[in-house]
Amino acid sequence: MPGSLSTLKLAIAKSLFAAFALLFVLGHPAAAQISFKPTAEAVQEDKLLNALKEGDKISGRISIPDKMASSLIQPAGRDWRDFQRSKLPWIGGLSILGMLAVLAIFMMVRGRIRLQRGFSGKTILRFASFERFTHWLTASCFIILALSGLNVSFGRMLILPLFGPEAFANMSAWAKLAHNYLAFPFMLGLVVMFLIWIKDNIPGKLDLEWIKQGGGILSNGKHPPAKRFNAGQKGIFWIVIIGGALMSVSGWFLIFPYLPGSVTALQFWTVIHAVIAMLFIAAMLAHIYIGSVGMEGAFDAMGTGEVDVNWAKEHHSLWAEEQQRKAGAPPDRTPHAVPAE
């Protein structure tokens, strides 16, 4: 027993000695620098903070083909998020609600644009079946694309509180599918519209005179001479073609996000897509108004394809005379002030 007690005391003494030695080594400044290297860690943290302040993205190493997945932190994303949450709703609200306000004021002040000589009861073909099919294909796709796109920007603020989270989630899921797949027939419609109507939408001197007279829309006076499409309709045509092209290119990058090649480029195209969409919708509201309730007899052009002869003579007098000559009918002898082309 005395030998065992001595061995136990010796073991305890060795353990205490080892513990004190370890505390001494760890507490020594040199040892601490070797083990933890606070200065080196501070340098790395300083580099990280400087990168964030300068707007540089922080990337890691990946083994998958998608290089954009290597971005760990991208400070520019905060600016993009701020634009989506604060600036874009203002742009959309001002453009769309502003256009609705302008149209409401125009309706109250000017009223519906009516035919001065009334309906004649005779019609003339304005748009063939294929032209109307192309128009309604593109228009119907645009309406669904516009509503589903607006849901992205305003759905959480306007629709979610009304219908609740579950209904809003289901509706948004279906809207996303519709938005992605209907983009393709919309783009097809744009191409066909460009091909069949480009020849009638080249701007000319005649359009300047139409613009000077305000198209006869701002007053109850006579409408200036116009061919198949007047200056206002030509403006809508180019808004659709150019705006639709920008929407198509930017939308293509959003459907296939690996195409832009970087997160920054993808964010740029999302901004372009959203801003053009808001302005596009505002312009189409004016087009829908004039083509439906705003102008008497205008909807027939895309409804049945035929318009009243008096409507054609008042709004597109030069085109109406050309169609009458082709049909062998006597031309209208009413003189027109036509500027030289």
Rosetta blueprint (number, residue, H / E / L):
1 M L
2 P H
3 G H
4 S H
5 L H
6 S H
7 T H
8 L H
9 K H
10 L H
11 A H
12 I H
13 A H
14 K H
15 S H
16 L H
17 F H
18 A H
19 A H
20 F H
21 A H
22 L H
23 L H
24 F H
25 V H
26 L H
27 G H
28 H L
29 P H
30 A H
31 A H
32 A H
33 Q H
34 I H
35 S H
36 F H
37 K L
38 P H
39 T H
40 A H
41 E H
42 A H
43 V H
44 Q H
45 E H
46 D H
47 K H
48 L H
49 L H
50 N H
51 A H
52 L H
53 K H
54 E L
55 G L
56 D L
57 K L
58 I E
59 S E
60 G L
61 R L
62 I L
63 S L
64 I L
65 P L
66 D L
67 K H
68 M H
69 A H
70 S H
71 S E
72 L E
73 I E
74 Q L
75 P L
76 A H
77 G H
78 R H
79 D H
80 W H
81 R H
82 D H
83 F H
84 Q H
85 R H
86 S H
87 K H
88 L H
89 P H
90 W H
91 I H
92 G H
93 G H
94 L H
95 S H
96 I H
97 L H
98 G H
99 M H
100 L H
101 A H
102 V H
103 L H
104 A H
105 I H
106 F H
107 M H
108 M H
109 V H
110 R L
111 G L
112 R L
113 I E
114 R L
115 L L
116 Q L
117 R L
118 G L
119 F L
120 S L
121 G L
122 K L
123 T E
124 I E
125 L E
126 R L
127 F L
128 A L
129 S H
130 F H
131 E H
132 R H
133 F H
134 T H
135 H H
136 W H
137 L H
138 T H
139 A H
140 S H
141 C H
142 F H
143 I H
144 I H
145 L H
146 A H
147 L H
148 S H
149 G H
150 L H
151 N H
152 V H
153 S H
154 F H
155 G H
156 R H
157 M H
158 L H
159 I H
160 L H
161 P H
162 L H
163 F H
164 G L
165 P H
166 E H
167 A H
168 F H
169 A H
170 N H
171 M H
172 S H
173 A H
174 W H
175 A H
176 K H
177 L H
178 A H
179 H H
180 N H
181 Y H
182 L H
183 A H
184 F H
185 P H
186 F H
187 M H
188 L H
189 G H
190 L H
191 V H
192 V H
193 M H
194 F H
195 L H
196 I H
197 W H
198 I H
199 K H
200 D H
201 N L
202 I L
203 P L
204 G L
205 K H
206 L H
207 D H
208 L H
209 E H
210 W H
211 I H
212 K H
213 Q L
214 G H
215 G H
216 G H
217 I L
218 L L
219 S L
220 N L
221 G L
222 K L
223 H L
224 P L
225 P L
226 A L
227 K L
228 R L
229 F L
230 N L
231 A H
232 G H
233 Q H
234 K H
235 G H
236 I H
237 F H
238 W H
239 I H
240 V H
241 I H
242 I H
243 G H
244 G H
245 A H
246 L H
247 M H
248 S H
249 V H
250 S H
251 G H
252 W H
253 F H
254 L H
255 I H
256 F L
257 P L
258 Y L
259 L L
260 P L
261 G L
262 S L
263 V H
264 T H
265 A H
266 L H
267 Q H
268 F H
269 W H
270 T H
271 V H
272 I H
273 H H
274 A H
275 V H
276 I H
277 A H
278 M H
279 L H
280 F H
281 I H
282 A H
283 A H
284 M H
285 L H
286 A H
287 H H
288 I H
289 Y H
290 I H
291 G H
292 S H
293 V H
294 G H
295 M E
296 E L
297 G L
298 A L
299 F L
300 D H
301 A H
302 M H
303 G H
304 T L
305 G L
306 E E
307 V E
308 D E
309 V H
310 N H
311 W H
312 A H
313 K H
314 E H
315 H H
316 H L
317 S H
318 L H
319 W H
320 A H
321 E H
322 E H
323 Q H
324 Q H
325 R H
326 K H
327 A H
328 G L
329 A L
330 P L
331 P L
332 D L
333 R L
334 T L
335 P L
336 H L
337 A L
338 V L
339 P L
340 A L
341 E L
